[in-house]
Amino acid sequence: MLHFSRWKTILIWCAVAASMLVALPNLFSSAQLSALPGWAQRSKVMLGLDLQGGSALTLKVERDDVVKDRLEATVGDARTRLRTVNIPYTGLSGTGQVIAVRIPAPNQAQAAMAALAPLAMAVTDETTGKAIQEATLAQLSDGLITIKLTDQGVARRVSLAQKRSIEAIRRRVTQISDETPLIRRQGADRIVVQEPGLADPQLLKSLLNQKASLSFQLIDQSMPVQQAIDGQMPPTSQVLYSEDDPPVGYLLVRQPMVSNVDIADALAQVDTQNDSGTVTIRLNPEAAGRFAQSTQNNIGKPVAIVLDDQVIATVVLATAIPNGSVDISGVLSAKGAEDLAVMLRAGPLPATLTAVEERTIRPGFGSETMRSGVIACIAAGVFVAALMVIFYGLLGVAATLALAINVFMVLAIMGIFGMALTLPGLAAIVLIIGIALDANVLIYERVREEEMQTHFLVDALKHGFARAAKTVVDANLTVLIVAIILFYVSSGTVRGFAATLIIGVFTTFFTACVVTRSIVDLWISHRRPRILLVGVRSGIFDGSRIRFMGIRRYTFTLSAILSLATLLALATVGMRLGIDFTGGSIIEVRAKQADANPADIQSRLDQLNLGEVQVGGTQGHSGALIRVHAQNGGENAEQSAVTLVRDELSADYDFSRVEVVGPAVSGEIGRTATLGILAALVAVFVYIWFRFEWQFAVGAIVAILHDIILTLGLFVLTGMEFNLISVAALLTIVGYSLNDTVVVYDRMRENLDRYPQMPLPILIDASINQTLSRTILTSATMLLALVALFLFGGDVIRSFTAAMLFGVAVGTFSSIYIAAPVLIVFKLRPGSSKNGEEEKIEADVQSGKPAV
């Protein structure tokens, strides 16, 4: 009797028990977990924002701000250095990344170059440790000297601003929330801020959109402000404007009396009756003494309070301020005072941060989404388990048990690595259920074939599991390749889908090839059956001689016509692209009372001059879905549009979901999605070529392109929105189609070695017929899982599920009628498709001769 050695069995079940123990906390509520040990609380899988609610913002460090600050600092430094060595100069100014200064005396040009040389010295990059030259110095004709800020130096400053901004953001966010925010870098100039459970994203945005650079500056009364504006400004002064409409200009002394670095604390006092607030600033001891001396020396002079380069108030110093405590009052609302106090305590941002992407889910709405996803997973498991038990009896029970272990292992690994479970991640678990059952079907069918040939249970199990494992590896590796590529080209919840799918590939192989075998072995050791086929009903296609290749010309022609028609429709009609690719906003609202009125919403929003606005209903009568197309005016225009919609509808509607994608992000998503699909095709081609032969690789690519094109045609025909999660659907279809194709290819490769003289069309038909039971059962289980997801998964991923349902059907078709005939076209076995041999093949098939 075949059995695992005792120690291997113990190790296997220890791993299963450990994963069950780690995943078990996911079955308890947070309140119940509080009574359990700390490790149990930490091992529970975190929920993504789409399942628990909260806000996620992607902020961009404005490069222009960094360049401007660096330019002003360099101009000031150059001015100081030239004055220190008493070198006269004229026209010291900066534009773009270039600073120019003219030295009137030719004999002092070299001395000026020497004085300015330190500005062009290399500095060490904190990240790479390499030397970087932040500026270059050049002497031109007529005593003109230029200092040019290098792109490399600006990139370093942007990186430093990004790092310092993260620290300031963390200090700000932790003051307004009990939850621990997730703040991380993204690329060279982006920062992602995720705040679970935050119901008011406006509060988060208001805290992060302001630099909060506060200063007290003397008003320069040496000349009228208009004279300074006209070009005669003193080098030690600057012109700033008020928030009034129209703005009022002020000539201010550049050197502030105090600034953010001098602030030790800031407290807000709110008068709710008048909706006004006062911020009391307390200076650190050193700054308090300096400020006391400065105010004593300037009694009777006007002082401007400047916030983010805007004058918010002016006062006349009546007395000295000796105690280091300053009040800002009369100009702030209650909320404005609270926000300013938070920002001053946290410190200023080193550069302006612009929100380029926003994803907000109301906490209650997230809970509803979670329930839908869990119900979909349970329904998928029940449907698939029922099908397996019906067809495989006790073996189906073993597969179902392995399936449950598989899901627990996925959750355990996610909990160990601190990964968040998203709604697309739940969809990935549903797909993992289908992929896992496919692996079990492959194994069972192979064992069944081996037992029919050998009639010895021990040999059937040994050879069946060993040979099926190779096919499972090939089939799942293709899914793994696609999932890894999807992980790198996506972000947010779609990346959660890819990560979950990657984990599922590994756990599926372990549970299907190791755990299932151990369960079957234990069952055999206990029951000692003479044969394994009792209760198995999957042999309905045994002995089938369907001549698939006999109609290949017709199917090929039909597929070519449909593909060309789809490409024509894509070029003329096009798809309805989502905001991920076009920019804009999607807002889901729910009526506070009674039902939503889409027509009324449409009428009210049309008056806001936001361009094209579309309003539609959702499942149930209480909700409405609003789409605001991309705004002209850059990233801030998108946020302004959402603010206008909130102001208009907030009295009557709750905002369940808000997604805002700016033009910068939408352009990047489009490029990375295209590159991701191309990368998947290239990776698949290389892998299939490496594992099989080049003709197999070509057949797989042709089949994949066929599936992609026809699935895109579904989006054109139905008008479904094509977004980033649709790209995930496309790549998943690629993985599934490859999985199906590789199984057939693997059997063809075996038959090519076993029957070297068999004509290729007959060999292909035989291979497809031999794997037909597996193909039908796998497609059925996958379709059942996806139907459950479609029925219970909710509106957010409905287009994903619809595309997957279509893709599974098309992928099954292409594995048989596209990938296989290509091998004949490209003469995998030269000379196998001559006319005489074709006639002999047809005669053999009609006479009922066995294929193998």
C-alpha positions in Angstrom: 0.0 0.0 0.0 1.2 3.5 -0.9 1.6 5.8 2.1 3.7 8.7 3.2 6.4 8.0 5.7 5.2 8.7 9.2 7.5 11.7 9.8 6.4 13.4 6.6 2.8 12.9 7.5 3.4 14.4 10.9 5.2 17.4 9.4 2.4 18.0 6.9 -0.3 17.9 9.5 1.7 20.1 11.9 1.9 22.7 9.1 -1.8 22.4 8.6 -2.5 22.7 12.3 -0.3 25.7 12.6 -2.0 27.5 9.7 -5.4 26.7 11.1 -4.3 28.0 14.5 -3.0 31.2 13.0 -6.0 31.7 10.8 -8.5 30.9 13.6 -8.7 34.5 15.0 -10.3 35.6 11.7 -13.5 33.8 12.9 -13.8 36.1 16.0 -14.9 39.7 16.4 -12.6 42.3 17.7 -14.4 42.3 21.0 -13.9 38.5 21.3 -10.3 38.7 20.3 -9.5 41.2 23.2 -9.8 38.2 25.6 -7.3 36.1 23.6 -3.5 36.3 23.7 -1.7 39.1 21.9 -0.4 36.9 19.1 -3.9 35.9 18.2 -4.9 39.6 17.8 -1.9 40.3 15.7 -2.5 37.3 13.4 -5.9 38.4 12.3 -5.9 39.6 8.7 -6.2 43.3 8.4 -9.1 44.6 6.2 -8.5 46.9 3.3 -10.2 50.3 3.3 -12.8 49.0 0.9 -14.0 46.5 3.5 -13.7 48.4 6.7 -14.1 52.0 5.4 -11.7 54.9 5.5 -9.8 57.2 3.3 -6.7 56.7 1.1 -5.0 59.7 -0.5 -2.1 59.7 -2.9 -0.2 63.0 -2.5 2.3 64.4 -4.9 5.3 66.6 -3.8 5.1 69.6 -6.1 8.5 69.8 -7.8 7.9 73.4 -8.8 7.6 74.3 -5.1 10.9 72.5 -4.3 12.6 74.3 -7.2 11.2 77.7 -6.1 12.4 77.2 -2.5 15.8 76.0 -3.6 16.1 78.9 -6.1 15.3 81.5 -3.4 17.7 79.9 -1.0 20.5 79.9 -3.5 19.8 83.5 -4.5 20.0 84.5 -0.8 23.2 82.5 -0.4 24.8 84.0 -3.4 23.8 87.5 -2.2 25.4 86.9 1.2 28.6 85.5 -0.3 29.1 88.4 -2.7 28.5 91.0 0.0 30.8 89.2 2.4 33.8 89.7 0.0 32.5 93.2 -1.0 32.0 92.5 -4.6 29.5 94.8 -6.3 26.9 93.0 -8.5 23.7 93.8 -10.4 20.7 91.9 -11.6 20.9 88.9 -9.2 17.7 86.9 -10.0 16.5 83.4 -10.7 14.2 82.0 -13.4 13.3 78.3 -13.8 16.4 76.5 -12.6 18.9 79.2 -13.6 20.3 82.1 -11.4 22.1 85.0 -13.1 24.2 87.7 -11.6 26.3 90.4 -13.4 29.7 91.6 -12.0 30.3 95.1 -13.4 34.0 95.2 -12.7 35.8 92.7 -15.0 38.8 92.4 -12.7 36.5 91.1 -9.9 34.8 88.3 -12.0 37.3 85.7 -10.9 37.0 86.7 -7.2 33.2 86.4 -7.6 33.6 82.9 -9.1 35.7 81.9 -6.2 33.2 83.3 -3.7 30.3 81.4 -5.4 32.2 78.2 -6.0 30.9 76.5 -2.7 27.4 76.6 -4.2 28.5 74.2 -6.9 30.3 71.7 -4.6 29.2 68.1 -4.6 27.1 66.8 -1.7 26.5 63.2 -0.6 23.1 61.7 -1.4 21.7 60.3 1.9 20.0 57.4 0.1 22.7 56.1 -2.3 25.8 57.5 -0.7 27.0 58.9 -4.0 28.2 62.4 -4.7 25.7 64.7 -6.4 26.4 68.1 -7.8 23.3 70.1 -7.0 24.4 73.2 -9.0 26.8 74.1 -11.8 28.7 77.5 -12.0 29.6 79.1 -15.3 31.2 82.5 -16.3 29.8 84.0 -19.5 30.7 87.2 -21.4 30.3 90.7 -20.0 30.8 89.6 -16.4 27.6 87.4 -16.4 27.8 84.4 -14.0 25.1 81.7 -14.0 24.3 79.2 -11.4 22.2 76.3 -12.7 20.3 73.9 -10.5 20.8 70.4 -11.8 18.0 67.9 -12.4 19.9 65.5 -10.2 20.1 68.0 -7.4 16.4 68.9 -7.7 15.5 65.2 -7.6 17.5 64.8 -4.3 15.7 67.8 -2.8 12.3 66.3 -3.9 13.3 63.0 -2.2 14.2 64.9 0.9 10.9 66.8 0.8 9.1 63.5 0.4 10.8 62.0 3.4 10.3 65.1 5.7 6.6 65.3 4.5 6.0 61.8 5.6 7.2 62.7 9.1 5.1 65.8 9.2 2.0 63.9 7.9 2.3 61.2 10.5 2.5 63.8 13.3 -0.6 65.6 11.9 -2.7 62.5 11.3 -2.0 60.9 14.7 -3.5 64.0 16.4 -6.9 63.6 14.8 -7.4 59.8 14.8 -7.1 56.9 17.2 -6.3 54.5 14.4 -2.7 53.9 13.2 -2.4 55.5 9.8 -0.4 53.8 7.0 1.9 56.2 5.4 4.4 55.1 2.8 6.4 56.4 -0.1 5.4 55.6 -3.7 7.8 56.3 -6.5 10.1 59.4 -6.5 7.5 62.0 -5.5 4.4 60.4 -4.2 3.1 59.7 -0.7 0.2 57.3 0.1 -1.8 58.0 3.2 -4.4 55.5 4.4 -6.5 56.2 7.4 -8.8 53.3 8.4 -12.2 54.1 9.8 -12.0 57.8 8.9 -15.5 58.9 7.8 -14.6 62.5 6.9 -11.9 62.7 4.2 -12.3 66.4 4.0 -10.6 66.7 7.4 -7.7 64.6 6.3 -7.3 66.6 3.1 -7.5 70.0 4.8 -4.7 68.9 7.1 -2.5 67.7 4.3 -3.1 70.3 1.7 -1.5 73.1 3.7 2.2 73.6 4.3 1.3 75.5 7.4 4.4 77.7 7.1 3.7 80.5 9.6 5.8 83.6 10.2 5.6 87.0 11.8 7.3 89.6 9.4 7.8 93.3 9.8 6.1 95.5 7.1 8.8 97.4 5.1 7.7 101.1 5.1 10.8 102.3 3.2 8.7 102.7 0.0 5.2 102.2 -1.3 4.3 98.6 -2.2 3.4 99.5 -5.8 6.9 101.0 -6.3 8.4 97.6 -5.1 6.0 95.7 -7.4 7.1 97.9 -10.4 10.7 96.6 -10.0 12.5 98.7 -7.3 12.1 96.2 -4.5 14.8 96.2 -1.8 16.9 93.0 -1.9 16.0 92.2 1.7 12.3 92.5 1.2 9.5 90.7 -0.7 5.9 91.3 -1.8 3.2 89.0 -0.5 -0.6 89.3 -0.9 -3.6 88.9 1.4 -6.5 86.5 1.1 -8.9 89.3 0.3 -10.7 89.6 -3.0 -9.1 91.5 -4.7 -5.9 90.7 -2.8 -3.9 93.5 -1.1 -0.1 93.6 -1.5 2.3 94.1 1.3 6.1 94.8 1.2 7.6 92.7 4.0 11.0 92.2 5.4 12.2 88.8 4.3 13.8 87.8 7.6 11.0 86.8 9.9 10.8 87.8 13.5 9.7 84.2 14.4 8.7 81.2 12.2 7.7 77.6 12.6 11.0 76.4 14.0 10.5 78.7 17.0 7.1 77.3 18.0 7.0 75.0 21.0 3.2 74.5 21.2 0.0 75.7 19.7 -3.5 75.5 21.3 -6.9 76.4 19.8 -9.7 78.1 21.7 -13.1 77.9 19.9 -16.2 80.1 20.2 -18.9 77.9 18.8 -21.5 80.7 19.0 -19.6 82.9 16.7 -17.9 80.1 14.7 -14.6 81.8 15.4 -11.3 80.6 17.0 -8.1 81.8 18.5 -4.8 80.0 18.2 -2.3 80.7 21.1 1.3 80.1 20.1 4.0 79.5 22.7 7.5 80.0 21.6 10.6 78.0 22.8 12.8 79.8 25.3 15.4 81.0 22.9 12.9 82.3 20.4 10.9 84.0 23.2 13.9 86.0 24.3 14.7 87.0 20.7 11.0 87.9 20.0 10.8 90.0 23.1 13.9 92.0 22.0 12.6 92.3 18.5 9.1 93.6 19.6 10.8 96.0 22.0 12.9 97.5 19.2 9.9 97.8 16.8 7.1 99.2 19.0 4.7 101.2 16.9 5.6 99.4 13.7 3.2 97.2 11.7 3.7 93.4 11.6 2.2 90.9 9.2 1.1 87.4 10.1 1.9 85.2 7.1 0.6 81.7 6.5 1.7 79.8 3.5 2.9 83.0 1.7 -0.4 84.8 2.3 -0.9 87.7 4.7 -3.8 86.6 7.0 -3.6 89.6 9.4 -1.7 92.7 10.2 -1.2 94.3 13.7 0.7 97.3 15.1 3.1 96.5 17.9 1.7 98.5 20.8 4.0 96.9 23.4 6.8 94.4 23.7 5.8 90.7 24.1 8.1 89.4 26.8 6.4 86.0 27.7 6.8 84.2 24.3 3.0 83.8 23.9 1.2 85.1 20.9 -2.5 85.0 20.0 -3.9 84.8 16.4 -7.5 85.8 16.6 -10.2 87.5 14.6 -9.3 85.9 11.3 -9.9 82.1 11.8 -13.1 80.1 11.9 -13.5 77.5 14.7 -12.5 74.7 12.4 -9.7 76.7 10.9 -8.3 77.4 14.3 -8.3 73.7 15.3 -6.7 72.7 12.0 -4.0 75.4 12.3 -3.2 74.4 15.9 -2.8 70.7 14.8 -0.5 71.7 11.8 1.6 74.1 13.9 2.2 71.4 16.5 3.1 68.9 13.8 5.4 71.3 12.0 5.3 72.6 8.4 5.4 70.6 5.3 8.6 71.2 3.3 6.7 71.5 0.0 3.1 71.7 -1.2 1.4 68.3 -1.4 -1.3 67.9 -4.1 -3.9 65.2 -3.9 -3.7 63.3 -7.2 -5.9 60.3 -6.1 -8.5 59.7 -3.5 -10.4 56.5 -2.5 -12.9 56.9 0.3 -15.3 54.3 1.6 -17.8 55.2 4.4 -17.2 52.7 7.3 -20.8 51.3 7.2 -20.7 50.9 3.4 -17.4 48.9 3.8 -19.1 46.5 6.3 -21.9 45.9 3.7 -19.3 45.2 1.1 -17.5 42.8 3.4 -20.7 40.9 4.1 -21.3 40.6 0.3 -17.8 39.3 -0.3 -17.9 36.7 2.5 -21.3 35.5 1.3 -19.9 35.1 -2.2 -16.9 33.1 -0.9 -19.1 30.8 1.1 -21.5 30.3 -1.8 -18.6 29.6 -4.1 -17.3 27.0 -1.7 -20.6 25.3 -1.3 -21.3 25.2 -5.0 -17.9 23.8 -5.8 -17.9 21.3 -2.9 -21.3 20.0 -4.0 -20.1 19.4 -7.5 -16.9 17.6 -6.3 -18.8 15.3 -4.0 -21.4 14.5 -6.7 -18.7 13.5 -9.2 -16.0 12.1 -6.9 -17.8 10.8 -3.8 -15.4 10.3 -0.9 -12.6 11.7 -3.0 -14.7 14.8 -3.4 -15.0 15.1 0.4 -11.2 14.8 0.6 -10.8 17.6 -2.0 -13.3 19.8 -0.1 -11.4 19.3 3.1 -8.2 20.2 1.3 -10.0 23.2 -0.2 -10.9 24.5 3.3 -7.4 24.0 4.5 -6.2 25.9 1.4 -8.3 29.0 2.3 -7.2 28.9 6.0 -3.5 28.7 4.8 -4.1 31.8 2.6 -5.5 33.7 5.5 -2.7 32.5 7.8 0.0 33.7 5.5 -1.7 37.0 4.9 -2.0 37.5 8.7 1.7 36.6 9.3 2.9 39.1 6.7 0.5 41.8 7.8 -1.3 41.9 4.4 -4.7 43.6 4.0 -7.6 41.7 2.6 -9.5 43.8 0.0 -12.7 43.1 -1.9 -10.8 42.1 -5.0 -8.8 40.0 -2.6 -12.0 38.2 -1.7 -12.6 37.7 -5.4 -9.1 36.2 -5.6 -10.0 33.7 -2.9 -13.0 32.7 -5.0 -10.7 32.2 -7.9 -8.3 30.2 -5.7 -11.2 27.9 -4.9 -11.6 27.3 -8.6 -7.9 26.8 -9.2 -7.5 24.5 -6.2 -10.4 22.3 -7.4 -8.8 22.3 -10.9 -5.6 20.9 -9.4 -7.6 18.2 -7.5 -9.5 17.3 -10.7 -6.3 16.9 -12.6 -4.9 14.6 -9.9 -8.0 12.5 -9.6 -8.4 12.1 -13.3 -4.8 11.1 -13.7 -5.1 8.6 -10.9 -8.3 7.2 -12.4 -6.5 6.8 -15.8 -3.6 5.0 -14.2 -5.9 2.7 -12.2 -7.8 1.7 -15.4 -4.5 0.9 -17.1 -2.6 -0.9 -14.2 -5.6 -2.2 -12.1 -3.3 -1.8 -9.1 -4.2 0.9 -6.6 -0.7 1.4 -5.3 0.8 2.0 -8.7 -2.2 4.2 -9.8 -1.7 6.5 -6.8 2.1 6.6 -7.2 2.2 7.4 -10.9 -1.0 9.4 -10.9 0.1 11.9 -8.2 3.6 12.1 -9.7 2.6 12.8 -13.3 -0.3 15.1 -12.3 2.0 17.1 -10.1 4.1 18.1 -13.2 1.0 19.3 -14.9 -0.2 21.2 -11.8 3.2 22.9 -11.6 3.1 24.0 -15.3 -0.5 25.2 -15.1 -0.1 27.1 -11.9 3.3 28.7 -12.8 1.6 30.5 -15.7 -1.0 31.9 -13.2 1.9 32.9 -10.9 3.7 34.7 -13.7 0.6 36.7 -14.6 -0.2 37.5 -10.9 3.3 38.7 -10.2 3.2 41.1 -13.3 -0.3 42.3 -12.1 1.2 43.0 -8.7 3.8 45.3 -10.1 1.7 47.2 -12.5 -1.2 47.8 -10.2 -1.9 49.6 -6.9 -4.3 49.7 -4.1 -7.1 47.1 -3.9 -6.1 45.5 -7.3 -2.6 44.9 -5.9 -4.3 43.2 -3.0 -6.0 40.9 -5.5 -2.7 40.0 -7.1 -0.9 39.4 -3.8 -3.7 37.1 -2.6 -3.6 35.2 -5.9 0.2 34.8 -5.6 -0.2 33.3 -2.1 -3.0 31.1 -3.4 -0.9 29.6 -6.1 1.6 28.2 -3.6 -1.0 27.0 -1.1 -3.0 25.4 -3.9 0.0 23.3 -5.0 0.8 22.3 -1.4 -2.8 21.3 -0.5 -3.6 19.6 -3.8 -0.4 17.6 -4.2 0.6 17.1 -0.6 -2.4 17.5 1.7 -4.9 15.8 -0.5 -2.5 12.9 -1.1 -2.1 12.6 2.7 -5.8 12.5 3.3 -6.4 9.9 0.6 -3.5 7.8 2.0 -4.9 8.0 5.5 -8.3 7.0 4.2 -6.8 4.0 2.2 -4.8 2.9 5.3 -8.0 2.9 7.4 -10.5 1.5 4.9 -8.2 -0.6 2.7 -10.3 -0.4 -0.5 -9.3 -2.7 -3.3 -10.1 -0.1 -5.9 -10.3 3.7 -5.8 -13.1 4.3 -8.4 -16.0 3.5 -6.1 -18.4 6.4 -6.2 -16.5 8.2 -8.9 -18.8 9.5 -11.7 -16.5 11.7 -13.8 -15.9 9.1 -16.5 -18.8 10.4 -18.7 -16.3 11.3 -21.5 -14.2 8.2 -21.3 -13.7 6.7 -24.7 -14.9 9.8 -26.5 -13.6 10.2 -30.0 -14.8 13.8 -30.8 -13.0 15.0 -33.9 -12.2 18.5 -32.7 -9.6 19.2 -35.4 -12.1 18.1 -38.1 -13.8 21.5 -37.9 -10.7 23.6 -37.1 -11.0 25.6 -40.3 -14.5 26.7 -39.5 -13.8 27.5 -35.9 -10.6 29.3 -36.9 -12.4 31.3 -39.5 -15.3 32.2 -37.1 -12.8 33.3 -34.4 -10.9 35.4 -36.9 -14.1 37.1 -38.1 -15.2 37.9 -34.5 -11.7 39.1 -33.6 -11.5 41.5 -36.6 -15.0 42.7 -35.9 -14.0 43.4 -32.3 -10.9 45.3 -33.4 -13.0 47.4 -35.8 -15.5 48.1 -33.0 -12.6 49.1 -30.6 -11.3 51.5 -33.3 -14.7 53.1 -34.1 -17.0 52.7 -31.1 -14.4 52.3 -28.4 -14.8 51.3 -24.8 -16.3 53.2 -21.9 -13.2 53.9 -20.0 -13.3 54.4 -16.2 -11.7 57.2 -14.3 -8.6 55.1 -13.8 -7.7 55.8 -17.4 -9.5 59.1 -18.1 -9.4 60.9 -14.8 -12.4 62.3 -13.0 -14.5 61.2 -10.0 -17.0 58.5 -9.1 -19.3 59.3 -6.2 -21.8 56.8 -4.7 -24.4 58.4 -2.5 -27.3 57.1 -0.4 -30.4 59.0 0.5 -30.8 59.9 4.1 -34.5 59.6 3.8 -36.7 57.8 1.3 -35.3 56.9 -2.1 -32.6 58.6 -4.2 -33.8 60.8 -7.0 -31.2 60.5 -9.9 -33.1 63.0 -12.0 -33.0 65.6 -9.3 -29.4 65.0 -8.6 -28.6 65.4 -12.3 -30.5 68.7 -12.4 -28.7 70.1 -9.3 -25.2 69.1 -10.4 -25.8 70.4 -14.0 -25.9 73.9 -12.4 -22.4 73.6 -10.9 -20.7 73.9 -14.4 -18.6 70.8 -13.9 -18.8 69.7 -17.5 -20.2 66.3 -18.3 -21.9 64.7 -15.2 -23.7 61.3 -15.4 -26.0 60.1 -12.7 -27.4 56.6 -12.5 -29.1 54.3 -10.0 -27.5 51.4 -8.0 -28.9 48.2 -6.7 -31.8 49.2 -4.4 -33.6 52.5 -4.7 -31.8 54.4 -2.0 -28.5 54.9 -3.8 -27.2 56.7 -6.8 -23.9 56.7 -8.7 -22.4 59.9 -9.9 -19.6 60.2 -12.5 -17.9 63.6 -12.9 -15.7 63.6 -16.0 -12.1 64.9 -15.9 -11.9 68.7 -15.1 -9.7 71.1 -16.9 -7.2 72.8 -14.6 -5.1 69.9 -13.3 -5.1 67.9 -10.1 -6.7 70.5 -7.8 -9.6 70.9 -10.2 -10.7 67.3 -9.5 -10.7 67.9 -5.8 -12.6 71.1 -6.2 -15.3 69.4 -8.2 -15.8 66.8 -5.5 -16.0 69.5 -2.9 -18.8 71.3 -4.9 -20.7 68.0 -5.2 -20.4 67.5 -1.5 -21.6 71.0 -0.7 -24.6 70.6 -3.0 -25.8 67.1 -1.9 -24.6 66.6 1.7 -27.8 67.8 3.3 -29.9 65.1 1.6 -27.4 62.3 0.9 -24.6 60.3 2.7 -21.5 59.8 0.7 -20.8 56.0 0.6 -17.9 55.9 -1.8 -15.7 58.6 -3.4 -13.0 57.9 -6.0 -11.0 60.7 -7.5 -8.2 60.2 -10.0 -6.2 63.1 -11.3 -4.7 63.4 -14.8 -1.2 62.5 -13.6 -2.3 59.2 -12.1 -4.7 58.3 -14.9 -2.0 58.6 -17.5 0.4 56.4 -15.5 -2.3 53.8 -15.0 -2.9 53.6 -18.7 0.8 53.2 -19.5 1.5 50.6 -16.8 -1.6 48.6 -17.7 -0.5 48.4 -21.3 3.0 47.5 -20.3 1.7 44.9 -17.9 -0.3 43.1 -20.5 2.6 43.1 -23.0 5.0 41.9 -20.2 2.6 39.1 -19.4 2.5 38.0 -23.1 6.3 38.1 -23.3 6.8 36.2 -20.1 4.2 33.5 -21.1 5.8 33.1 -24.5 9.3 32.6 -23.0 8.0 30.2 -20.3 6.0 28.0 -22.7 8.9 28.0 -25.2 11.3 26.9 -22.4 8.9 24.2 -21.2 7.7 22.9 -24.5 8.6 24.0 -28.0 8.3 27.3 -29.9 5.2 26.1 -31.7 3.5 25.6 -28.4 4.5 29.1 -27.4 3.1 30.6 -30.5 -0.2 28.6 -30.0 -0.5 29.9 -26.5 0.1 33.5 -27.5 -2.4 33.3 -30.3 -5.0 31.8 -28.0 -4.3 34.5 -25.4 -4.7 37.3 -27.9 -7.9 35.8 -29.1 -9.2 35.7 -25.5 -8.1 39.3 -24.8 -9.6 40.7 -28.0 -13.0 39.0 -27.5 -13.2 40.0 -23.9 -12.5 43.6 -24.9 -15.3 43.1 -27.4 -17.6 42.3 -24.4 -16.9 45.6 -22.9 -17.7 47.4 -26.2 -20.9 45.4 -26.7 -22.3 45.8 -23.2 -21.0 49.3 -22.4 -19.5 48.1 -19.2 -16.9 50.4 -17.7 -13.3 49.4 -18.3 -11.1 50.3 -15.3 -8.1 49.0 -13.5 -10.0 46.0 -12.0 -10.9 45.2 -15.6 -7.2 44.9 -16.4 -7.0 42.5 -13.5 -9.8 40.5 -15.0 -8.0 40.4 -18.4 -4.7 39.2 -16.8 -6.6 36.6 -14.8 -8.3 35.4 -17.9 -4.9 35.1 -19.5 -3.8 33.0 -16.5 -6.8 30.8 -16.6 -6.7 30.3 -20.4 -3.0 29.4 -20.1 -3.8 27.0 -17.2 -6.3 25.2 -19.5 -4.0 25.3 -22.5 -1.0 24.0 -20.6 -3.0 21.0 -19.4 -3.8 20.0 -23.0 -0.3 20.8 -24.2 1.2 18.6 -21.4 -0.9 15.7 -22.5 0.1 16.3 -26.2 3.8 16.3 -25.2 3.3 12.9 -23.5 1.6 11.5 -26.5 4.2 12.9 -28.9 6.8 10.9 -27.1 4.5 7.8 -26.8 3.3 7.8 -30.4 6.0 9.2 -32.6 4.3 8.1 -35.8 0.8 9.2 -35.1 -0.5 12.0 -37.4 -0.7 15.3 -35.5 -4.4 16.0 -35.9 -5.3 12.6 -34.5 -2.8 13.0 -31.7 -4.3 16.4 -30.8 -7.8 15.0 -30.8 -6.8 12.2 -28.6 -5.1 14.5 -26.2 -8.1 16.8 -25.9 -10.5 13.8 -25.5 -8.3 12.3 -22.8 -8.4 15.6 -20.8 -12.0 16.4 -21.6 -13.4 15.2 -18.3 -11.0 17.5 -16.5 -11.7 20.4 -18.9 -15.5 20.1 -18.4 -15.3 19.7 -14.6 -12.8 22.5 -14.2 -14.8 24.9 -16.3 -18.0 24.0 -14.4 -16.4 24.5 -11.0 -14.9 27.8 -12.0 -18.1 29.0 -13.5 -20.0 28.0 -10.4 -17.5 30.0 -8.2 -17.8 33.0 -10.5 -21.6 32.8 -10.6 -21.6 33.0 -6.8 -19.3 36.0 -7.0 -21.5 37.6 -9.6 -24.7 37.1 -7.6 -23.4 38.0 -4.1 -20.2 40.0 -4.6 -21.9 43.4 -5.1 -21.8 46.2 -7.6 -18.1 47.1 -7.2 -16.7 44.0 -8.8 -19.7 43.0 -11.0 -17.9 44.0 -14.2 -14.9 42.1 -13.1 -17.0 39.0 -12.5 -18.9 39.4 -15.8 -15.7 39.6 -17.7 -14.3 36.5 -15.9 -17.4 34.5 -16.7 -17.1 35.4 -20.3 -13.3 34.8 -20.2 -13.6 31.3 -18.7 -15.9 30.3 -21.5 -13.8 31.9 -24.2 -10.6 30.5 -22.6 -12.0 27.0 -22.7 -12.9 27.3 -26.3 -9.5 28.8 -27.3 -7.6 26.0 -25.5 -9.3 23.5 -27.8 -10.0 25.4 -31.1 -7.2 28.0 -31.2 -4.1 26.9 -29.3 -4.3 23.3 -30.7 -4.8 24.0 -34.4 -1.9 26.5 -34.4 0.4 23.5 -33.8 -0.8 22.1 -37.1 -0.4 25.4 -38.9 3.2 25.7 -37.7 3.9 22.0 -38.4 4.8 20.8 -34.9 5.3 17.5 -36.6 6.4 18.2 -40.2 4.5 16.4 -42.9 1.6 15.4 -40.7 -0.9 17.5 -42.5 -0.5 16.4 -46.1 -3.6 15.7 -48.1 -3.2 11.9 -48.2 -2.7 11.6 -44.5 -5.7 13.9 -43.8 -7.8 11.4 -45.8 -6.4 8.5 -43.9 -7.1 10.3 -40.6 -10.7 10.9 -41.6 -11.2 7.3 -42.6 -9.7 6.1 -39.3 -12.0 8.3 -37.2 -15.1 7.3 -39.2 -14.2 3.6 -38.8 -14.1 4.0 -35.1 -10.4 3.2 -34.6 -9.1 4.2 -31.2 -7.1 7.4 -31.1 -4.5 6.1 -28.8 
